[in-house]
């Protein structure tokens, strides 16, 4: 599988901030604080949803790494053809732009 070419993790997300009725979460690499993404456009009252989305995005590098490691481990033990492994490989390919 190809290597992830984006900003190396870990990533962290800021606490959702309200700017004139729109919630913004900033996702940055840590500890360098390089900007990775900004989640915008949620209306006031949806801070929990914006925060949850930002946390999922911030966890992406660790999730990708863990999926790759689990697939390698399961493949080593002969579990190559399960539906779950196939779905995990599809998700990894999507994340890496190999669809």
N, C-alpha and C positions, 0 to 999 in steps of 0.2 A: 504494500500500500504506500501511497505517496505520503510525504511528510507535510504537516500543517505549515503553511507559509505565512500565516498571519502573525500578529504580535504574540510573542511568547507569554505564557501565563506565569504565575497566577494573575487573575484579574480580580478586581474588587469593584463593588458598586457603592455609590454615595447614597446617603439617605435621600429619599425623594424630596425635592424642593418645589415649592409652589411659586411660579412666576406668572403673575397676572392671570390666574385661573388655569394655567397649564402646569402639569407636573413634569419635572425633568429629573432624570436620574443619569448620572455620569458613570461610565464604566471605564476603568483605567487599569493599566498593568501595574503590578506592585513588585518591588518598591520604587520603580523608576517613575511612576505616575505619568506614563505615556497614554494619551487619550486613545481609547479603543472604540467607544460608541457613546452616543447620547440617545436616551429614550425620551421622546417628547410627545406632546399632544394629548395626554390624558387629562380629562377634565377634573376639576376639584371634586373630591369625594371618591375618586378612584385611585388614591395613593397606594392602597394595598395591592391593587392589580399591577400598577406600574412598578412598584418595588419588587413584586414577585417575578415579573418579567425580567427586570434588571438582574436579579439574583440568579435566574436561570442562565442568562447570557454570560454573567461573570463566571459561572461554574463550567462553561463550555470547554475550556482547555483541559481541566481535570477529568471531565466526563469523556472527552475524546481519548485521552491517554488511558483511562481505566478500561474503556471498551476495547481498545486495541490490546491491552495486556490480557484481559479476560479471554478474548478470541484466541490469542496465541496459546494461553494455558489450556483452554478447552480443546483446541486443535491438537496440541501435543498429546492429550489424553484420548484422542480418537473421536471427539465429538465435532465432526466437521459438517454434517449434513442436517443439523436441526433447523427448524423454522426460526428459532430465536437467533441463532448465529447468522443465518441469512439476513434477517431483518437488521441485526446490529451492523453487519457489513454494508448493507444498503444505507443505513444512517451515517456511517463513517464516510462512505463515498459521497454522500450528499454534502456533508460538512467540508469535505476536501475539494468539492467541485468536480467530482468524477462521475456524475450521474449519466 
